[in-house]
Amino acid sequence: MGSEPAAVLIVEDSLSLGSVYRGYLRNEPYVVSHVAAGAAAMARLESDPPDVLLLDLQLPDMDGMDILRHIHERRMPIAVVIITGHGSVDKAVDAMRYGAFDFVEKPVSQKRMIVTVRNAVDKIRMRSFVDRLADDFRREGYHGFLGSSLPMQAVYRIIDSAAPSKATVFITGDSGSGKEVCAEAIHRASDRREKPFVPLNCAAIPRDLMESEIFGHVKGAFTGAVRDRVGAAKQADGGTLFLDEIAEMDLDLQTKLLRFVQSGGFQPVGASSLEHVDVRFLCATNRDPLAEVAAGRFREDLFYRLHVIPIQLPALREREGDILELANSFLARYAQEEGKRLEGFDADVEAIFLAYAWPGNVRQLQNVIRNVVVLFDGVRVTRAMLPPPLDGIDPSAPIAAAAPRVETRPRRRASDRAPIRPLKDIEREVIEQAIAYYGDNIPQAAAALGVSPSTIYRKKQTWDNARG
């Protein structure tokens, strides 16, 4: 609905009352219309549904409750206000059961009418806003990404905003966290999606060949240059050039790259003239770029030229809800590729996945699942199938190690002993210790304690309610 005026439809068989209600709302920012019969109202619901419906129950051709039920059963986003001269508690209860926003008895004053309609408009706009927000935050994947966790939803929203621009995006994140996937997602969500996406890994190419890889060379430019070569810059013309691990680039080449970024012009190795292209720059590194600048390994002017829109990709351990989602997706994909029957994980394997820190991030998880699928048969992945170091992990071990050391002391008299504590207090203390140990990561704490995360969430809510 946005900033457009709300549409209000009055369904009232009395033409004089319909005119009065329209007069009540004349100075309000609404588009108000009136029909006098149920059939006309039903037709409007199909052709041009309003935001707010002022509904009389006694209509010449049908009961207004039938219209309300129709709206309720189809989950139509309409706030319905019942206005009737035949009010009763039973009718009001029925109306609320079918989702009516309010139930007003005739006669209705102008003040009551205005306040009721304003509240109804506010409600429907809030519902629309919440629905849009929910759509954003329930995305389970995005242009090659998989994951519905909050950290990834934040990444998706930044990409949504950044993609239409030509501004340079600087992607940072641990190795294996999906930096190239992020760059491809930006390209695929942009207006350049039909043009080339050219990735170049600056860490994988020898330094003496890097300039030629980016800018190309002409025949005879150096030993072995037996023909002209088109570099990544020319290949990406009209599209996107992604420079991965840019912090590995030699300082001299960084100077040439800066001129290219500033002007769009470059000179192939051995050439005597400049070429110009239209390129959108994306770059990434798994290092701290400011630390590289401070250490003199990365040009400060190039950094600030490239660091226009930063995106920090979360490590897999920070994407709590995504680990099992990713694992199941990879298992289904690789099992199909290898012709295997594997289709799920034992509970202790899931607990290990949630407890493990995944230093290699998504790439490491992919490799683990691929290893299991290639080497083993069966229906479910068991702990015995896991490769090192996961095969030696005991999710409960950290908690056991963190437990207080038991000391042998002389037997005390009953009067000397501490009072017996209620079991619920001890349970709460252990759960809170586990949550603190895992840095507020409730799924990992739950896996270590051998309970479901929902159990801990439920108990925390009970404690918070008791505290409040």
FIDO-189053 format. One record per residue: x, y, z of N, C-alpha, C in turn. Coordinates in steps of 0.02 Angstrom, whole numbers, plus 50000, padded with zeros to 5 digits. Each point is the difference from the previous one (the first is absolute). Example, Ala and Ser with C-alpha at 12.3 -4.5 7.8 and 13.67 -1.06 7.14 Angstrom:
2
506604971650390499555005950000500455006050000499825005349964500425005950003499615005550037
//
This chain:
468
500414994050000499595006050000500435006350000500584999750035500495005449998499715006650022500135005449962499775006750017499355001749963499724995449961499385001349965499435000650051499475004049983499445000650047499644993350007499774998650060499654993850013499325000149966499784994149977499354999449968499494997450051499455003550008499484998250047499364998749961499704994050010499384998349967499444999450052499475003949991499414999850044499484995549969499784994950036499474995549977499395001350045499535003949974499435002350039499405000749954499454996350017499425000149955499625006750003500095003950053499685006550004500425005249964499735002749946500385004949962500155006350041499515001850043500115006050041500564999050050500024994050034500544998650047500674999549964499994996949941500624999749961500275006849986499565004749983500205006949987500275003350063499674998650057500235002950064500714997550016500114993549992500664997250016500545003049955499835000949936500485003049954500155007250021499495003450024500105006850025500455000250061499914995150044500434999550060500744999849980500154996449946500704998649980500255004849946499615005249984500175004449944500695003150007500195002050060500645003550009500574995350020499884993449999500524995250016500364997949935500634997850005500404998449939499844993149973499364998749985499794993549975499635000849934499994994649962499574999649940499394995950022499425003450007499414997050029499484998749945499734993950000499464998249953499454996450037499424999249967499414997350034499624995349953499814994250026499544995549964499434998450047499414998349972499404999150041499774992750005500374995349970499794993050001500604995450008499874993950025500534995250011500334997749936499614998949947500294997749937500495005149972499825006350005500465005349976500635000150042499934998850066500594999850043500454994249982499704994149987500414994149982500365001249934499685003349954500335001549936500595004750010499925004950044500555004650014500584996450034499854995150043500534996250033500444996449949499714997949945500384996449949500365004849953499675005549981500295004449950500465005450028499815002750058500385005650028499935000050076500324995250034499904999250072500235006250039499615002250048500195005950040500494998050055500255005150034500414998850059499564999350062499465004050002499534999850057499294999249972499624995550032499314998849980499545001750059499545004949990499495001750049499374996249981499834994850038499524995049978499374999950043499435001149968499354999150033499814992649996499694997350053499834992950000499334998749966499545004650003499334999149971499995002949930500154995849950500005002249930499414997049964499765003249946499404997749967500074993149967500604998149980500084993849962500414994650037500305001750056500384994950037500175002550070500234995450041500225001750068500725002649995500135005750032500685002749999500524995350029499784995450045500474995150028500294995549946499614998749947500264995949945500585003449965499965006649995500565003849970500614999650045499895000850066500564999650047500334993249997499594994649999500284993249996500404999149935499745002849946500354999549935500705003250005500045005850031500655003450009500464995950045499714997350054500404996250048500284993649969499584996349964500224993649972500535000949947499995005549965500505001249948500595004250024500015001350065500555003750031500155006649963499475003449982500095006349963500245005550048500505004049981500275005250044499555006150004499424999150031499505005350006499795000650074500005006150026499765001150068499255001349996499604995650030499275000449996499715002950065499615005449993499655003150056499254998749991499704996250046499294998649997499625006050028499525002649961499575005550024499284997749992499644999150055499334997149996499555003050053499355000149983499505002250048499694994250036500244994049987499724994050030500554996350038500325003650045500584997250035499794995450057500424995050012499914995550057500684997250018500054997350061500644997150021500194994249955499514995849982500154994249957500265002249932499685005049971500245002449935500705003050004500125003750054500675002950009500524994650006499854994750039500474994550008500134996649934499464998749962500094996849934500425004349954499885006650002500385004549956500744999950018500165000050064500714999950020500324993249983499604994750005500274993349983500214999849927499645003649957500175000149929500445005949982500335002850049500535004949985499795007249993499395001850021499805007049996500455004450043500165005949975500445004550038499615003350057499365001849988499605003450051499264998749986499605001050051499284998849996499675006250029499655003949959499725006450021499244999949990499635002250051499285000449995499785006949975499474999949960499715006349977499595003150057499935006550002500305005049954500745001150017500385001949949500725001150007500155007449994500365002750049500195007149997500595000949952500085006249976500565001349956500674998750034500075001950063500624999050036500174992550004499494996050018500114992850006500194997049933499665002249948500144997549933500725001649980500225006250010500685002049980500524996150039499924999550066500494996450041500034992749980499424996949989499984992949983500354998749933499855004149950500304999049934500765001450002500205005250038500725001250006500364994150030499714997150053500314994250032500034994049952499474999149961499984994549953500535000949946500085006149975500525001449950500694998850029500115002350061500654998850032500144992650006499504996150018500104992850008500184996749934499635001749947500124996749936500685002049972500215006350013500665002149977500554996550039499904999250065500494996450040500054992749979499424997049985500014993149977500384999349934499895004849955500354999949936500755000750010500205004550046500715001050015500314993750029499654996850047500254994050032500064994449948499514999549955500034994849949500605001049954500125006349981500595001349957500644998350037500025001850065500604998650039500104992550007499444996450011500054992750007500244996949935499775002749943500234997349936500765000849993500255005850022500735001049997500364995250045499734999050061500374996250050499854992549998499614997849952499904992849996500354997149938500405004249966500354997449941500494994650021499924994149972500444994450016500604999749953499985003949948500565000249953499985006449960500555001449965500035006449964500574999649950499824999449935500495000349946500634995850014499914993750017500574995650012500154998950073499805004650044500074999050072499464995350024500144996350054499504996150034500055001650074499445001550031500005001550072499485005350017499654998950055499475004650021500155003450066500614999250026500185003150064499995007649995499945003350057499985007350001500635003149970500614997550016500595003149969499984999849923499734994649972499964999549927499445004449973499465000750037499475004649977500275007149994500445001950046500315006749997500435000649937500374994749983500415000149939499555000749939499454996249998499555000449943499735007049990499835003450055499725006749995500525005049974500634999350022500535004449974500084998949925499994993749979500074998649928499425002949961499394999350028499415003049968500115007549986500285003450050500115007249994500585001849955500544995950003500615001749964499994998049927499634994749984500034997149933499835005049944499475004150006499835004449943500525005549987500445001350048500485005449994500624997649961500415004849980500654998349971500555000550053499815001750061500505000950053500384993650013500655000950016500424994350014499814996950068499994993350001499854996450062500624996450023500175000850065500594996950029499764994650048500124993749981499744994350038500564997250044499864999350064500494996950045499674994050034500424995550024499754994050033500534994750003499914995350045500484994550007500024995949936500554996449991500064995549943499454994850002499674999149943499474995049996499325002550020499935006550013499365002750023499545002049942500244999749938499575001349943500085006749967500625002649998500105006749972499865000249925500204994849963499865000049929499254999049987499674996050042499274999249994499665006850010500265003950048499735006750013500095004549939500594999849970500135004249942499544998049942499914993649989499554997749947499285002150014499804999850064499335002150018499885007349984500505004250015499955007149983499925001049925500414996349962499965000649927499324997749974499754994350026499374997149976499405004350020500065003850054499455004450022500055006949968500515001349960500115006649971499735000449929500025006149972499795001049931500514997149950500584998050025500534997349956499964992449995499464997050025499974992750005500084996449933499815003449945500064996949934500705000849971500425003950032500685001149977500484995450040500644999849981500464995250031500145001550074500074994650038500275000350068500684996649996500545003950012500684997449991500354999950068500104994150030500364999650063500754998949988500415003150043500724999149995500284999450071500324994350013500284998850066500725002450002500125005550035500665003150000500524995750037499784995350041500474995850037500204993849960499634998549946500124993749964500435001049938500175006349984500375001549939500685002850018500544997449969500675002650014500035007649989500385003450044500015007349998500235002849933500464996649967500255002649937499514999249943499474996150010499504999149949499355003850016499955002850060499385002950023499805006049956500475004349983499835005949959499714997949934500284994849969499754997649936499314996950009499884996550056499354997050012499465005350005500165005750032499505005350008499935004149936500555002449973499975004949946500134997049931500234993749997500164997049936500705002149976500214997549942500645002049971499974999449924500495003049969500054999649927500554995049983499974997549940500494995249977500715002950005500464996050029500695002150007500145004350061499515001150043500105004350059500524997150047500054993450002500504996650042500094993049972500514996650025500154993349977499394995550011499794996849947499424995650005499365003349977500015006649988499395003549977499974999349924499774994249977500014998549928499395002749964499515002450037499415003049969499695005050049499575004449973499655004650044499554996250049499945002850060499564996950050499535005250029499374998350003499505004450030499984998650075500095005250041500004999050072499305000350030499984998950065499364999950036499635006649994500365005549999499685006649996499595000649936500284997949943499655000449936499434994949998500124994050029499484994850000499385002350039500115004150051499455002150044499645006349975500185002449941499715006249975499234999649999499685004850033499285000050006499744996050058500434996150031499804995650055500375001550064500224994650034500285000650067500684996650002500495003450029500674997250011500084998950075500104993650019500084998350070500724998150014500345004050042500694998750019500014996950069500074993450002500014996350063500705000150030500035000150067500645000350037500435005749974499705005949996500355005849971500585002250043500004998250064500565002050044500654996549981499964994949957500614996449978500345003549940499695005249975500265003349940500635004050015500484999849955500635003650007499865007650000500395003750040499905007250008500055003849934500484998249958500075003449935499374999149958499724994050001499404998749961499395003650032500015000850066499475003750033499965007249973500575002949985500025006849972499655000249932500134995149958499684999749934499254998650007499834995750049499304998550011499625006350022500325004050043499695006250023499845004649941500465000749953499875004249942499424997249959499974993449994499474996849963499325001250033499984999350067499375001050037499775007349993500485004750002499835007149997499765002249932500324997349948499875002649932499624995249954500004993650018499714995149955500454998349941500615002950000500474998749946500594995950023500274995849956500574995850017500424999049936500604997850012500464998949945500244992850002499834995949950500254993149999500774999950001500274994850028500734999350004500305000249929500465004549990500335000649934499645004549951499415002550019499625004349954500215007250010499865004249950500195007050004499395004650008499414997250000499405004250005499534997350054499575004550025499524998150052499374997149970499704995550037499334997549984499535001950057499375001049984499515001750051499434995050000499784998350060499454995250007499525002550054499404997350000499505001450051499954993950045500295000550059500054994250045499765001950070499624995550031499835000850071500494995850040500335003150050500524996650038499724997150065500164993750011499894996750064500664997050022500145000250064500634997050024499884996850068500484995650018499914996450063500684998150028500014998950066500604997650033499804996550065500414995150020499884996850065500455003150054500365005249982500415003650049499645006250025500275003050052499745006450024500315005449956499605003249956500295004749951500335006050033499725002550056500315005750033500674998150031500054993850025500644997750026500524999549944499784998049941500454999749942500235006949980499545004950004500185007049985500515002450051499884998750064500455002350053500694996849993500024993849975500644996549992500365001949936499685004249959500325002249938499954995149943499574994950007499944995049947499415001549953499605004950018499435001749957499955007749998499965002649939499995007349992499375002950032500115005350040499435003150035499525003249950500265003449949499565003349952499604994949960500294994249985499624994849965499464997150046500184999050063499514997350048499385004450003500105006650008499435004450007499635000949934500344998949944499665000249936499544993949991500234994350026499614993849992499504998950057500155002650059499604998550060499415004850003499544999449951499415004449998499424996850038499834993949982499484996250035500324993850028500104999750066500304994050029499474994750016500184993849989499584994350021500454995250039499834998850063500374995350041499594993550003500274994749971499644993650001500114996650067499464997550031500074996650065500344993249991500384998150050500274993250002499444995150011500094993749979499474995150006499804999050073500475000450046499834999150071499545005450026499965005749964499565005450020499314999449968499924995149956499364999149965499644994050029499805000650064499774994250039499504995749962499475003149975499474996049970500164997149932500565002049970500154998049931500404993649994500344997950053500474994549995499654993649976499474998050034499654993949981499645000949934499755006049986499675001449936500494999049943500605002850007500524999149949500204992749994500104996750057500224993050000499504995649963499375000950013499484995949967499985001549925500095006349982500005001849929500594996849963500595000550030500594996949970499924992449995499734997050053499914992750000499544997949943499445003549991499544998249947500335000949931500375005449992500325001349935500534994849984500454998750047500554995449987499774992849995499494998150040499744993249995499704998749932499665005149972499724999249933500554999549948500525004150008500554999849952500364993350001500084997150060500384993850008499564993849997499345000949994499564994349997499954996350066500035003650056499974997050067499315001150030499854996050053499345000350032499995004550062500565002650020500045004050062499515005849998499605000650053499485005149999499885003450067500464999250048499905003450063500584998650048499985003250059500544999550049499724997450066500404995750033499824997950068500025006050047499644999550055499955005650047500695002050027500444995150014500655001850027500445003449948499894998549936500375003449946499775007349997499355001150004499755006950001500275003950060500054996750057500275003350060500735001949989500384995649968500715001549985500055005949952499585000149948500015005549952499865006650035499535000050048499825006250034500545002150051500364995150028500515001650050500675002149969500134997849939500655001249968500065007249978500605002850001500115007149984500055001449925500114995049959500065000749927500485005549979500654999150015500495005149980500045001049924499834994749962500015000749927499345002149970499515001450044499365002849980499614995449952499625003149955499554996149957500404995249956500585002149977500404995649958500214993650037500175000850064500184994150040499404995450008499415002950013499404995950007499854996349935500085003349944499914996749936500474994049993500635001150016500504994749993499844994150046499775001450061499824994650046499434995849972499495003349975499424996349973500204996249938500405003049956500244996549940500404993850020500445000750049500404994450024499564994250022499495001550040499554994850026499624996649943499745003949953499614997249946500414995549955500615002049985500434996149956500234993550032500155000250065500324994250033499514995150031499375002050011499554995650038499334999149965499694994350016499324998549978499554999850062499354999849988499534999750054499445004949988499575000750051499445004549995500125006450040500324999350059500135005850042500745000550015500235006150008500705001350017500094998850076500464995550017500134998550070500665003250021500115000250064500615003050027500624996549974499964993449989500594996249977500215002049930499555003249962500175002049931500375006549997500005004050053500295006649998500764999849995500305004449959500735000349996500295003950059500664999550010500325004250052499925007449981499975004550048500004998750072499314998850030499484999949957499334999550028499864993250033500354994749977499874993450028500224999450073500425004750023500234999750069499675005150046499485003449975499695005350040499454997150044500015001950063499464998450046499675006650018499395001249975499695006650012499935001850073499964995050044499905001550071500665000950037500564998649966500645000350035500175006950027499895005449963500185006650027499645001650065499364998150004499635001350061500284995950058500164993749984500294995750053500665002850024500405002549952500645002750019499935006450041499465003649987499915006450035499664999150067499784993850016499654998950063500495000950058499765002250057500445000950058500344993550020500625000450020500384994150020499744997550067499904993450004499754997050062500604998650046499985002650059500544998950049499774995450055500484996050026499854995550055500115003850065499465000250040500055003650063499754995550056500195001650061499754996050056499245000450003499714994350020499274999750005499785005050054499495004249982499775005150046499354997750033499875002950056499364998850033499455003449961499384997550006499445002849964499925007450014500145002050062499925007150018500515004449967500584997049976500535003949967499895000749925499574995849973499934999849927499585005949974500145001749937499585005149968499294997349991499515004250003499324997649992499894996949931499554995149996499844996849936499665005149955500255000649939499715004849953499484996749956499475003649982499504997149956500304998049932499764994549973500264997449937499925005149944499445003850000499895004949947500535005550000500255001750060500535005150004500654997449971500154993750016500614996949974499954999449923499414997949976499904999549928500125006749965499725005250029500085006749970500735002050000500354998650054500715002050004500404996349947499874993649990500384996149950499855002549930499365001449986499825002549933500325006849987499985004450050500305006649990500764999649992500324995250036500724999049991500154997749928499584995449975500114997549932499915005549948499485004250009499885005549954500595004850001500255001650059500575004650006500624996949969500114993450011500594996749974500025000549923499424999349969499975000049927499855007049972500115005150040499935006949976499305001649978499504997950039499295001249986499744996349939500374994949978499784995949944499564994450028499355001049999499544995350033499984993249965500004999549933500024993349969500614996050022500595003250004500594996350023499944998050073499755004550041499904998350071499514994350007499475000149961499504994650002500304993349979500415000249946500324993849977500464997250053500375004450035500464997750052499624997050059499435002750016499604997750057499554994149982499954998549935499594994449980499255001550001499825006349990499295001949996499895003949936499375001249983499865003849939500055007550015500195004049950500035007350011499335002850024499444997149975499355002750021499894999250074500294994850031499944999150072500335005850037500605002049977500355005550033499635006649988499775001149939499645006249986499385000550045499654994350008499395000050041500165001650072500534996950026500195001250070500225007250010500385002749952500225007050006499405004750001499504998549958499415004350000499654999750068499974994050030499684999450066500385003950052500674999749998500405003750048499915007549990500005002249936499935007249986499325002550023499484996049990499335002150022499975000550075500334995250034500005000150074500385006250026500545001749964500405005850020499615006549989499625000249943499625006149984499405000850045
//
